[in-house]
């Protein structure tokens, strides 16, 4: 009988083809961008002074007439300044490795592809930066944006959402597990006033059994009970009620509406149960792009049109507002403000809401009008590129083969997309259905402590009490701040 491969199985070595092949996406575009704008600081808080108001004592006057401004001691006859007060968020990554594992995977060992330090510590750095990259968009309580109108024909109250839908889904599941029958509370803030939508209560409920079905992650949609009163008719259009500082009135159909997580108890039949993880996301995370552009208070400075008790529209902090526009269905349409689930001129029909060049230009024009400058980066989710490319029909790229004089047709676009000379970048953590317009020099990553493994005692590894194990942690104390939000913008509510 001839010897076969199975016969030699016990004496043959296994062959390993290295190096280790990475199967995880470790691209961190936003972190790399903001790290280029990093600033080190120390102390309790980093203070950034901002100029938010002009001297109004300016104007023409006739010969011999009183100079403009009246009594110079009155408000408005001087420049107005405010402070952005930035505290560091604390991001950590922790690892632990046993003594035998260290002995088995020593540095330089011929019997391991990588050392224990590369396997656990090096990969941990990637994990920390991945978490930081997600937080660069949806860190903090502002997790994304709604359109002004929902699809009226749908049985449930489905609202299109542009933002971190997975973050909301995670918290909704945690809250239900911790207290069945409870719902995640969140506020809706209009980007025309930066004030809460009230209809008739300020809090909107998610995952309320009997009223709401929850979160649709694949379609990035929320099923929201509005208002949170049993038996009341649900809204199809967001509107301001009398409880808002600027008073009752319709919302701007042109802009997006920030979704802000809240731990405030529900004003309804069921209580709210905020989990520790949810509270940490609200209080402990670094501020993301959505928060920098959409929060009501920008690092301590109120930017609502009207503050409580103040004159309507008289808050000079509103100069810190940004541009967040929505994407209409097609141009022209009967109701261009409606969301991506509604077909043109037919509010009761499910349709599409494709990205279009006119709306992309509207963001640029609005930012230019408000700030006198234009963004220099546009970021979108990789899946959003198709929506943009479909607007480029009629453009055929031909490539001349070197030395042959022949041409070949080539479809598709790689990393060379741009709009109006502005490069378009893609990032998996950027929300589907939206575009982010950044003026990069207006952003700073303020680092109280740059990222690294803690070694204040001279050693990265610390012995685990009572075990043959060692542990350590990576720490990064920082925050991301936009110093001039009005030079940045977003387009939300585009077709997925």
FIZANU-172000 format. One line per field, with one value per residue (C-alpha): residue number from 1; residue in three letters; x, y, z. Coordinates in nm, 3 decimals, always signed. Layout:
! residues N
num (NUM;...)
residuo (ALA;...)
x (X;...)
y (Y;...)
z (Z;...)
END
This chain:
! residues 496
num (1;2;3;4;5;6;7;8;9;10;11;12;13;14;15;16;17;18;19;20;21;22;23;24;25;26;27;28;29;30;31;32;33;34;35;36;37;38;39;40;41;42;43;44;45;46;47;48;49;50;51;52;53;54;55;56;57;58;59;60;61;62;63;64;65;66;67;68;69;70;71;72;73;74;75;76;77;78;79;80;81;82;83;84;85;86;87;88;89;90;91;92;93;94;95;96;97;98;99;100;101;102;103;104;105;106;107;108;109;110;111;112;113;114;115;116;117;118;119;120;121;122;123;124;125;126;127;128;129;130;131;132;133;134;135;136;137;138;139;140;141;142;143;144;145;146;147;148;149;150;151;152;153;154;155;156;157;158;159;160;161;162;163;164;165;166;167;168;169;170;171;172;173;174;175;176;177;178;179;180;181;182;183;184;185;186;187;188;189;190;191;192;193;194;195;196;197;198;199;200;201;202;203;204;205;206;207;208;209;210;211;212;213;214;215;216;217;218;219;220;221;222;223;224;225;226;227;228;229;230;231;232;233;234;235;236;237;238;239;240;241;242;243;244;245;246;247;248;249;250;251;252;253;254;255;256;257;258;259;260;261;262;263;264;265;266;267;268;269;270;271;272;273;274;275;276;277;278;279;280;281;282;283;284;285;286;287;288;289;290;291;292;293;294;295;296;297;298;299;300;301;302;303;304;305;306;307;308;309;310;311;312;313;314;315;316;317;318;319;320;321;322;323;324;325;326;327;328;329;330;331;332;333;334;335;336;337;338;339;340;341;342;343;344;345;346;347;348;349;350;351;352;353;354;355;356;357;358;359;360;361;362;363;364;365;366;367;368;369;370;371;372;373;374;375;376;377;378;379;380;381;382;383;384;385;386;387;388;389;390;391;392;393;394;395;396;397;398;399;400;401;402;403;404;405;406;407;408;409;410;411;412;413;414;415;416;417;418;419;420;421;422;423;424;425;426;427;428;429;430;431;432;433;434;435;436;437;438;439;440;441;442;443;444;445;446;447;448;449;450;451;452;453;454;455;456;457;458;459;460;461;462;463;464;465;466;467;468;469;470;471;472;473;474;475;476;477;478;479;480;481;482;483;484;485;486;487;488;489;490;491;492;493;494;495;496)
residuo (UNK;UNK;UNK;UNK;UNK;UNK;UNK;UNK;UNK;UNK;UNK;UNK;UNK;UNK;UNK;UNK;UNK;UNK;UNK;UNK;UNK;UNK;UNK;UNK;UNK;UNK;UNK;UNK;UNK;UNK;UNK;UNK;UNK;UNK;UNK;UNK;UNK;UNK;UNK;UNK;UNK;UNK;UNK;UNK;UNK;UNK;UNK;UNK;UNK;UNK;UNK;UNK;UNK;UNK;UNK;UNK;UNK;UNK;UNK;UNK;UNK;UNK;UNK;UNK;UNK;UNK;UNK;UNK;UNK;UNK;UNK;UNK;UNK;UNK;UNK;UNK;UNK;UNK;UNK;UNK;UNK;UNK;UNK;UNK;UNK;UNK;UNK;UNK;UNK;UNK;UNK;UNK;UNK;UNK;UNK;UNK;UNK;UNK;UNK;UNK;UNK;UNK;UNK;UNK;UNK;UNK;UNK;UNK;UNK;UNK;UNK;UNK;UNK;UNK;UNK;UNK;UNK;UNK;UNK;UNK;UNK;UNK;UNK;UNK;UNK;UNK;UNK;UNK;UNK;UNK;UNK;UNK;UNK;UNK;UNK;UNK;UNK;UNK;UNK;UNK;UNK;UNK;UNK;UNK;UNK;UNK;UNK;UNK;UNK;UNK;UNK;UNK;UNK;UNK;UNK;UNK;UNK;UNK;UNK;UNK;UNK;UNK;UNK;UNK;UNK;UNK;UNK;UNK;UNK;UNK;UNK;UNK;UNK;UNK;UNK;UNK;UNK;UNK;UNK;UNK;UNK;UNK;UNK;UNK;UNK;UNK;UNK;UNK;UNK;UNK;UNK;UNK;UNK;UNK;UNK;UNK;UNK;UNK;UNK;UNK;UNK;UNK;UNK;UNK;UNK;UNK;UNK;UNK;UNK;UNK;UNK;UNK;UNK;UNK;UNK;UNK;UNK;UNK;UNK;UNK;UNK;UNK;UNK;UNK;UNK;UNK;UNK;UNK;UNK;UNK;UNK;UNK;UNK;UNK;UNK;UNK;UNK;UNK;UNK;UNK;UNK;UNK;UNK;UNK;UNK;UNK;UNK;UNK;UNK;UNK;UNK;UNK;UNK;UNK;UNK;UNK;UNK;UNK;UNK;UNK;UNK;UNK;UNK;UNK;UNK;UNK;UNK;UNK;UNK;UNK;UNK;UNK;UNK;UNK;UNK;UNK;UNK;UNK;UNK;UNK;UNK;UNK;UNK;UNK;UNK;UNK;UNK;UNK;UNK;UNK;UNK;UNK;UNK;UNK;UNK;UNK;UNK;UNK;UNK;UNK;UNK;UNK;UNK;UNK;UNK;UNK;UNK;UNK;UNK;UNK;UNK;UNK;UNK;UNK;UNK;UNK;UNK;UNK;UNK;UNK;UNK;UNK;UNK;UNK;UNK;UNK;UNK;UNK;UNK;UNK;UNK;UNK;UNK;UNK;UNK;UNK;UNK;UNK;UNK;UNK;UNK;UNK;UNK;UNK;UNK;UNK;UNK;UNK;UNK;UNK;UNK;UNK;UNK;UNK;UNK;UNK;UNK;UNK;UNK;UNK;UNK;UNK;UNK;UNK;UNK;UNK;UNK;UNK;UNK;UNK;UNK;UNK;UNK;UNK;UNK;UNK;UNK;UNK;UNK;UNK;UNK;UNK;UNK;UNK;UNK;UNK;UNK;UNK;UNK;UNK;UNK;UNK;UNK;UNK;UNK;UNK;UNK;UNK;UNK;UNK;UNK;UNK;UNK;UNK;UNK;UNK;UNK;UNK;UNK;UNK;UNK;UNK;UNK;UNK;UNK;UNK;UNK;UNK;UNK;UNK;UNK;UNK;UNK;UNK;UNK;UNK;UNK;UNK;UNK;UNK;UNK;UNK;UNK;UNK;UNK;UNK;UNK;UNK;UNK;UNK;UNK;UNK;UNK;UNK;UNK;UNK;UNK;UNK;UNK;UNK;UNK;UNK;UNK;UNK;UNK;UNK;UNK;UNK;UNK;UNK;UNK;UNK;UNK;UNK;UNK;UNK;UNK;UNK;UNK;UNK;UNK;UNK;UNK;UNK;UNK;UNK;UNK;UNK;UNK;UNK;UNK;UNK;UNK;UNK;UNK;UNK;UNK;UNK;UNK;UNK;UNK;UNK;UNK;UNK;UNK;UNK)
x (+0.000;+0.141;+0.190;-0.064;-0.078;-0.303;-0.031;+0.220;-0.028;+0.122;+0.478;+0.416;+0.441;+0.174;+0.278;+0.158;+0.155;+0.215;+0.182;-0.155;-0.417;-0.628;-1.002;-1.119;-1.164;-0.924;-0.961;-1.009;-1.044;-1.195;-0.938;-0.655;-0.807;-0.858;-0.523;-0.363;-0.535;-0.438;-0.351;-0.204;-0.330;-0.327;-0.533;-0.894;-1.056;-0.951;-1.109;-1.154;-1.268;-1.513;-1.649;-2.030;-2.164;-2.092;-2.100;-2.428;-2.329;-2.252;-2.445;-2.477;-2.580;-2.653;-2.430;-2.460;-2.682;-2.621;-2.375;-2.511;-2.565;-2.752;-2.640;-2.313;-2.360;-2.658;-2.622;-2.535;-2.284;-1.987;-1.836;-1.968;-1.749;-1.808;-1.606;-1.612;-1.517;-1.392;-1.338;-1.148;-1.332;-1.150;-1.118;-0.967;-0.875;-0.778;-0.593;-0.483;-0.244;-0.133;+0.224;+0.222;+0.093;+0.380;+0.630;+0.479;+0.476;+0.792;+0.922;+1.140;+1.016;+1.037;+0.726;+0.481;+0.381;+0.369;+0.461;+0.210;+0.265;+0.177;-0.114;-0.283;-0.137;-0.088;-0.433;-0.586;-0.461;-0.658;-0.968;-0.935;-0.894;-1.193;-1.407;-1.266;-1.347;-1.713;-1.724;-1.588;-1.934;-2.192;-2.008;-2.221;-2.598;-2.656;-2.681;-2.818;-3.097;-3.455;-3.635;-3.915;-4.190;-4.261;-4.434;-4.802;-4.918;-4.718;-4.910;-4.653;-4.489;-4.175;-3.929;-3.613;-3.302;-2.950;-2.706;-2.582;-2.882;-2.688;-2.627;-2.999;-3.078;-2.824;-2.967;-3.325;-3.238;-3.054;-3.344;-3.596;-3.380;-3.330;-3.693;-3.943;-4.208;-3.976;-3.853;-3.551;-3.625;-3.489;-3.546;-3.592;-3.429;-3.492;-3.183;-3.368;-3.400;-3.192;-3.499;-3.699;-3.997;-4.297;-4.602;-4.737;-4.458;-4.087;-3.992;-4.050;-4.064;-3.899;-3.973;-4.292;-4.489;-4.831;-4.729;-4.392;-4.222;-3.871;-3.568;-3.519;-3.139;-3.116;-3.338;-3.207;-3.557;-3.718;-4.072;-4.162;-4.466;-4.549;-4.687;-4.646;-5.012;-5.225;-5.492;-5.365;-5.318;-4.956;-4.784;-4.676;-4.498;-4.282;-4.399;-4.311;-4.572;-4.626;-4.380;-4.074;-3.878;-3.945;-4.313;-4.542;-4.496;-4.418;-4.074;-3.843;-3.900;-3.550;-3.345;-3.275;-3.379;-3.126;-3.205;-3.062;-3.060;-3.215;-3.237;-3.536;-3.839;-4.117;-4.425;-4.650;-4.790;-4.457;-4.139;-3.799;-3.511;-3.172;-2.901;-2.552;-2.412;-2.660;-2.579;-2.209;-2.270;-2.447;-2.203;-1.866;-1.808;-1.614;-1.828;-1.879;-1.946;-2.323;-2.297;-2.062;-2.305;-2.639;-2.632;-2.824;-2.534;-2.192;-1.934;-2.111;-2.247;-2.622;-2.684;-3.064;-3.230;-3.403;-3.302;-3.568;-3.673;-3.479;-3.603;-3.732;-3.448;-3.212;-2.954;-2.618;-2.488;-2.695;-2.397;-2.251;-2.521;-2.437;-2.604;-2.797;-3.018;-3.233;-3.235;-3.562;-3.694;-3.633;-3.619;-3.877;-4.144;-4.470;-4.346;-3.964;-3.942;-4.080;-3.865;-3.706;-4.005;-4.244;-4.268;-4.289;-4.634;-4.780;-4.743;-4.929;-4.698;-4.371;-4.099;-3.733;-3.525;-3.211;-2.910;-2.898;-2.642;-2.875;-2.911;-2.540;-2.482;-2.739;-2.527;-2.218;-2.408;-2.565;-2.233;-2.070;-2.349;-2.328;-1.952;-1.779;-1.586;-1.648;-1.577;-1.272;-1.378;-1.697;-1.735;-1.994;-2.053;-1.901;-2.248;-2.348;-2.107;-2.353;-2.610;-2.353;-2.223;-2.578;-2.581;-2.285;-2.465;-2.329;-1.974;-1.763;-1.407;-1.177;-0.826;-0.557;-0.338;+0.022;+0.211;-0.086;-0.293;-0.600;-0.873;-1.078;-1.403;-1.390;-1.696;-1.709;-1.508;-1.253;-1.105;-1.102;-1.452;-1.498;-1.766;-1.694;-1.326;-1.383;-1.254;-1.511;-1.384;-1.556;-1.572;-1.770;-1.866;-2.022;-2.400;-2.571;-2.804;-2.595;-2.298;-2.068;-1.911;-1.601;-1.379;-1.092;-0.895;-1.193;-1.164;-0.925;-0.856;-0.770;-0.550;-0.499;-0.303;-0.225;-0.301;-0.063;-0.027;-0.028;+0.323;+0.348;+0.502;+0.764;+0.593;+0.311;+0.227;+0.087;+0.058;-0.296;-0.336;-0.347;-0.303;-0.024;-0.156;-0.057;-0.270;-0.243;-0.451;-0.435;-0.567;-0.645;-0.777;-0.913;-1.213;-1.304;-1.426;-1.541;-1.427;-1.643;-1.951;-2.098;-1.820;-1.935;-2.255;-2.444;-2.691;-2.922;-3.221;-3.075;-3.173;-2.980)
y (+0.000;+0.337;+0.601;+0.887;+1.241;+1.128;+0.886;+1.169;+1.406;+1.349;+1.430;+1.723;+2.082;+2.337;+2.631;+2.978;+3.250;+3.586;+3.863;+3.881;+4.003;+4.286;+4.232;+4.547;+4.894;+5.121;+5.433;+5.742;+6.037;+6.284;+6.210;+6.258;+6.586;+6.728;+6.605;+6.835;+7.121;+7.005;+7.257;+7.165;+7.341;+7.308;+7.427;+7.373;+7.492;+7.619;+7.958;+8.082;+8.445;+8.512;+8.832;+8.806;+9.164;+9.489;+9.848;+9.983;+10.347;+10.370;+10.566;+10.881;+11.210;+11.557;+11.855;+11.962;+11.666;+11.432;+11.157;+10.802;+10.590;+10.823;+10.780;+10.589;+10.414;+10.214;+9.853;+9.821;+10.106;+9.877;+9.559;+9.239;+8.946;+8.608;+8.307;+7.947;+7.744;+7.400;+7.112;+6.799;+6.473;+6.166;+5.872;+5.544;+5.202;+4.922;+4.594;+4.297;+4.014;+3.710;+3.619;+3.301;+3.503;+3.748;+3.461;+3.296;+3.608;+3.791;+4.062;+3.912;+3.558;+3.340;+3.154;+3.446;+3.675;+3.974;+4.036;+4.062;+4.439;+4.470;+4.228;+4.393;+4.741;+4.833;+4.712;+4.889;+5.221;+5.151;+5.076;+5.400;+5.606;+5.431;+5.534;+5.887;+5.903;+5.813;+6.074;+6.332;+6.320;+6.219;+6.265;+6.422;+6.460;+6.583;+6.260;+6.382;+6.567;+6.526;+6.683;+6.929;+6.704;+6.332;+6.098;+6.156;+5.837;+5.600;+5.406;+5.485;+5.818;+5.759;+6.044;+6.039;+6.069;+6.173;+6.087;+5.811;+5.580;+5.297;+5.510;+5.572;+5.204;+5.098;+5.327;+5.231;+4.863;+4.941;+5.143;+4.873;+4.609;+4.820;+4.929;+4.763;+5.010;+5.309;+5.520;+5.722;+6.092;+6.342;+6.701;+6.840;+7.176;+7.374;+7.505;+7.821;+7.942;+7.688;+7.659;+7.355;+7.236;+7.230;+7.027;+7.056;+6.923;+6.958;+6.593;+6.332;+5.963;+5.670;+5.297;+5.349;+5.020;+5.078;+5.408;+5.366;+5.083;+5.215;+5.248;+5.138;+5.116;+5.002;+5.288;+5.535;+5.626;+5.694;+5.608;+5.895;+5.967;+6.336;+6.469;+6.233;+6.246;+5.929;+5.961;+6.290;+6.330;+6.288;+6.567;+6.549;+6.884;+7.028;+7.363;+7.601;+7.647;+7.937;+7.793;+7.877;+8.195;+8.347;+8.254;+8.032;+7.998;+7.765;+7.616;+7.689;+7.417;+7.469;+7.357;+7.046;+6.977;+6.855;+6.542;+6.587;+6.306;+6.397;+6.237;+6.446;+6.244;+6.194;+6.415;+6.126;+5.796;+5.614;+5.715;+5.762;+5.540;+5.678;+5.413;+5.494;+5.440;+5.689;+5.949;+5.900;+5.962;+6.285;+6.415;+6.252;+6.226;+6.480;+6.714;+6.597;+6.785;+6.751;+6.904;+7.182;+7.281;+7.192;+7.235;+7.521;+7.618;+7.622;+7.560;+7.786;+8.051;+8.040;+8.071;+8.055;+8.342;+8.441;+8.365;+8.327;+8.671;+8.851;+9.046;+8.830;+8.762;+8.973;+8.719;+8.817;+8.470;+8.359;+8.462;+8.127;+7.941;+7.725;+7.620;+7.290;+7.255;+6.966;+6.798;+6.827;+6.551;+6.698;+7.047;+7.181;+7.019;+7.133;+7.088;+7.099;+7.084;+6.733;+6.442;+6.172;+5.938;+6.167;+6.192;+6.534;+6.690;+6.379;+6.394;+6.064;+5.864;+5.697;+5.831;+5.924;+6.217;+6.213;+6.429;+6.713;+6.974;+7.266;+7.181;+7.120;+7.467;+7.614;+7.512;+7.675;+7.992;+8.019;+7.969;+8.225;+8.476;+8.434;+8.415;+8.556;+8.232;+7.884;+7.538;+7.357;+6.996;+6.801;+6.468;+6.200;+5.833;+5.606;+5.486;+5.847;+5.876;+5.707;+5.979;+6.239;+6.052;+6.019;+6.397;+6.382;+6.204;+6.293;+6.300;+6.023;+5.973;+5.859;+5.745;+5.743;+5.435;+5.547;+5.492;+5.336;+5.637;+5.429;+5.522;+5.314;+5.387;+5.390;+5.410;+5.504;+5.736;+5.663;+5.910;+6.206;+6.344;+6.714;+6.981;+7.343;+7.271;+7.141;+6.786;+6.529;+6.286;+5.973;+5.845;+5.545;+5.727;+6.020;+5.976;+5.820;+6.066;+6.372;+6.581;+6.772;+7.096;+7.190;+7.493;+7.299;+7.590;+7.681;+7.352;+7.260;+6.943;+7.079;+6.826;+6.842;+6.516;+6.370;+6.004;+5.753;+5.471;+5.588;+5.556;+5.822;+5.565;+5.473;+5.159;+5.099;+4.762;+4.723;+4.392;+4.266;+4.188;+3.816;+3.708;+3.627;+3.907;+4.256;+4.543;+4.895;+5.162;+5.415;+5.765;+6.070;+6.393;+6.621;+6.788;+6.903;+7.261;+7.467;+7.824;+7.967;+7.749;+7.994;+7.899;+7.535;+7.356;+7.035;+6.899;+6.636;+6.423;+6.292;+5.960;+5.665)
z (+0.000;-0.097;+0.171;+0.128;+0.253;+0.536;+0.643;+0.685;+0.856;+1.198;+1.089;+0.854;+0.972;+0.893;+0.677;+0.776;+0.512;+0.677;+0.753;+0.932;+0.687;+0.833;+0.785;+0.964;+0.818;+1.004;+0.788;+1.007;+0.770;+1.017;+1.289;+1.041;+0.927;+1.274;+1.401;+1.144;+1.326;+1.675;+1.946;+2.284;+2.594;+2.970;+3.263;+3.365;+3.043;+2.700;+2.623;+2.266;+2.231;+1.949;+1.796;+1.768;+1.735;+1.553;+1.671;+1.535;+1.582;+1.212;+0.949;+0.741;+0.897;+0.772;+0.838;+1.198;+1.287;+1.579;+1.513;+1.473;+1.779;+2.011;+2.369;+2.340;+2.672;+2.541;+2.419;+2.052;+2.047;+2.105;+1.965;+2.121;+2.221;+2.382;+2.494;+2.378;+2.685;+2.587;+2.828;+2.729;+2.671;+2.801;+2.561;+2.684;+2.552;+2.790;+2.732;+2.941;+2.858;+3.060;+3.145;+2.931;+2.634;+2.676;+2.691;+2.383;+2.167;+2.259;+2.032;+1.761;+1.818;+1.507;+1.623;+1.614;+1.329;+1.560;+1.920;+2.202;+2.206;+1.838;+1.870;+2.166;+2.203;+1.839;+1.738;+2.038;+1.901;+1.582;+1.789;+1.986;+1.668;+1.512;+1.812;+1.788;+1.417;+1.483;+1.759;+1.515;+1.356;+1.617;+1.947;+2.221;+2.236;+1.878;+1.679;+1.345;+1.163;+1.042;+0.750;+0.816;+0.680;+0.698;+0.455;+0.530;+0.359;+0.574;+0.839;+1.104;+1.174;+0.972;+0.955;+0.744;+0.955;+0.857;+1.133;+1.360;+1.339;+1.506;+1.815;+1.858;+1.795;+2.057;+2.322;+2.234;+2.292;+2.617;+2.754;+2.667;+2.834;+3.146;+3.180;+2.944;+2.836;+2.852;+2.564;+2.464;+2.488;+2.241;+2.142;+1.793;+1.726;+1.407;+1.232;+1.129;+1.491;+1.690;+1.914;+2.023;+1.824;+2.058;+1.953;+2.216;+2.438;+2.393;+2.420;+2.153;+2.233;+2.064;+2.109;+2.307;+2.284;+2.135;+1.981;+1.811;+1.624;+1.675;+1.454;+1.094;+1.062;+0.695;+0.577;+0.837;+0.953;+1.290;+1.394;+1.624;+1.835;+1.780;+2.001;+2.297;+2.399;+2.370;+2.103;+1.964;+1.590;+1.489;+1.303;+0.940;+0.958;+1.234;+1.371;+1.653;+1.925;+2.163;+2.413;+2.203;+2.288;+1.944;+1.959;+1.752;+1.380;+1.091;+1.058;+0.768;+0.507;+0.374;+0.672;+0.877;+1.236;+1.491;+1.692;+2.042;+2.298;+2.630;+2.974;+3.083;+3.195;+2.944;+2.951;+2.868;+2.988;+3.013;+3.198;+3.045;+3.154;+3.058;+3.086;+3.217;+2.866;+2.723;+2.988;+2.915;+2.547;+2.630;+2.888;+2.829;+2.455;+2.256;+2.048;+1.690;+1.368;+1.419;+1.766;+1.658;+1.385;+1.546;+1.926;+2.083;+2.307;+2.144;+2.416;+2.663;+2.423;+2.353;+1.979;+1.966;+1.780;+2.101;+2.457;+2.724;+2.842;+2.569;+2.267;+1.981;+1.740;+1.946;+2.057;+1.910;+1.983;+1.682;+1.467;+1.575;+1.382;+1.082;+0.756;+0.753;+0.445;+0.326;-0.013;-0.211;-0.432;-0.776;-0.921;-0.971;-0.754;-0.601;-0.246;-0.253;+0.125;+0.159;+0.263;+0.050;+0.091;-0.098;-0.475;-0.647;-0.616;-0.453;-0.072;-0.032;-0.261;-0.177;-0.404;-0.410;-0.296;-0.507;-0.443;-0.696;-0.795;-0.738;-0.372;-0.333;-0.473;-0.235;+0.064;-0.086;-0.174;+0.171;+0.349;+0.119;+0.181;+0.558;+0.600;+0.293;+0.237;+0.102;+0.246;+0.109;+0.184;+0.118;+0.299;+0.224;+0.299;+0.031;-0.071;-0.139;-0.431;-0.665;-0.604;-0.699;-1.004;-1.142;-1.163;-1.399;-1.684;-2.025;-1.895;-2.046;-1.938;-2.216;-2.147;-2.415;-2.388;-2.379;-2.705;-2.887;-2.980;-2.897;-2.653;-2.417;-2.243;-1.866;-1.646;-1.282;-1.063;-0.795;-0.552;-0.790;-0.732;-0.671;-0.687;-0.788;-0.741;-0.387;-0.335;-0.224;+0.039;+0.168;+0.524;+0.647;+0.965;+0.780;+0.782;+0.484;+0.316;+0.398;+0.290;+0.526;+0.403;+0.603;+0.614;+0.762;+0.908;+1.129;+1.319;+1.599;+1.788;+2.133;+2.312;+2.685;+2.646;+2.306;+2.250;+2.406;+2.656;+3.018;+3.162;+3.432;+3.668;+3.410;+3.284;+3.040;+3.194;+3.546;+3.732;+3.790;+4.159;+4.234;+3.871;+3.627;+3.406;+3.308;+3.190;+3.060;+2.895;+2.616;+2.694;+2.487;+2.641;+2.372;+2.216;+1.868;+1.828;+1.533;+1.590;+1.308;+1.249;+0.995;+0.750;+0.750;+0.653;+0.583;+0.330;+0.482;+0.381;+0.054;-0.096;+0.045)
END
